[in-house]
């Protein structure tokens, strides 16, 4: 199998996107505990893979229209520490979808134990102006179909 044909990681379970993450040494501090900023990376990877699963290509959007998603706001609550070698799951739900914004709730869990809960607001902007703009209709429709 060609590397280009490997399957997308993660899956949709109803309207929740499940993305697996293994905790590696570089994700942790000297005590083997996940460094707080790594949770932001785990969540970002899950959102990017969710868009891929929906058939959307962020690089094409940048190339063709000069538009991109940016993070406007993140609130993170840390409940328990992740540790070296843990297998975690990022559970992503779309909680709102408007003309130029999407709201997500992302829970990072170890089995059923909540480690971190994030509320994220992403905006769609023009790279030329730096101002908000509308998402393409096909993107908004696919994302809105996942409203939780």
N, C-alpha and C positions, 0 to 999 in steps of 0.2 A: 504494500500500500504506500502510495506517495505521501510524503509529509503534508502536502497541500490538501490531501483528502482525509486527514484524520478527523474524527468526529468532534463536534463542539462539546466542550465540557459543561456539565450541569444539565438540568432538565426542569421542565415545568411540571409542577404538581398542582393541578387546578390552575389558580391564578398566582401561585407562589413559585418563584424561580429559586431553585436549590443549586448552590454552587459549592463544591467541595474545596477545602483548603487544608493542606498539610503544613504544620508549623515546623520550619527549618531553623537551624542554628542562627542564621542571619536575621531571623524575625524576633529574636529574644535578646534580653539583657544578660548580664553575667550570671544571673541566677536561674536562667532557663525559663524566664517568664516573658510572654509576648510583650514587646515594647508597644506602648499605647498608640503610636502613630501607624503601626503596621495594620491595625484594624481598618484605618482609612483606606489603605492600599487594598486590603482584602475586599472591602465594599466596592471600591472602584473597579476592580477586576470583574466582580460579579455583575455590576451594571453594564460594563462593556460587553461581556459575554451574553447578557440578556438581549442587548440590541442586535448582536450577531444572530442569536437564535431567532429573533423576529425578522431576520432577513435584511437588516439595515447595515450599511457600511459607512462608518464615520469618516474614513479617509476619502471616500467618494464624495461625501457631502462637503468636505473641506475643499476638495479639488474642483468640484463642479459649481458649487454655489457660494463658497467662501463663508459658510456658516458652521457653527460648532456648539456643542453643549458645554456649559461651564457650571461650576458649582457656585451657587449664591449663598447657601447657608447650610451648616451642618451642626447638629446638636448630638452629642454622644454621651451616653450613660454607660459607665463601666460597672459591671456587676460582679464578675469573677475573673480571675486570671487564666489565660490560655497558657499552655506550657509546651516545651520542646517535644516534638513528635506527635502532638495531638492531631487528630483529624477533626477539623471543624467544618461546619456548614454555614454558609451565608444564605439566609432566607430573605429574599427581596420581594417586596410588595409595592405596587403602584397605588398610592393613596389619593392622588389628584392628578389630573392632566388637563391643562388649559392650552390656550393658543401658543404660548411661548414658554411655559414652565411645566415641570413634572415634579411631583412630590413622591418620595420613596420612604418606606420604613424598611430598614435592614437590620435584622437580628443575626448576630453571630453566636452560634451555639455549639456546644460539645455534647453530642447526643441530644438530650432534651434540656440541658442546663444552659441558661442564658448567660453569655459572657459579656456581650455588648449590644446595646440597642442604639441605632442611629436614625435620626430624622433628617432627610436631605432634601433640599430644594435645588433643582437644576434648572438653568435657563438656557434658552436657545438664542444665540447672538450672531450678528454679522461680524466677521473678522475685519471687514473694511471700515465699519463705523464704530464697532464696539457696543452697539446698541441692541436691545432685544428685538427679535423679529419672529415671525410665525414659523412654527415647525412645518415642514411639508405635510400635506394632508395624509399621505400614506403612513408616515411615521406616527402622527398623532392618532390615527385610527387604530393602528396595531398596538400602540402603547395603551391607549384608553381601553382597549378590549381586556386589559389585565387589571382594571380598577378593582380594588379589593374592598 
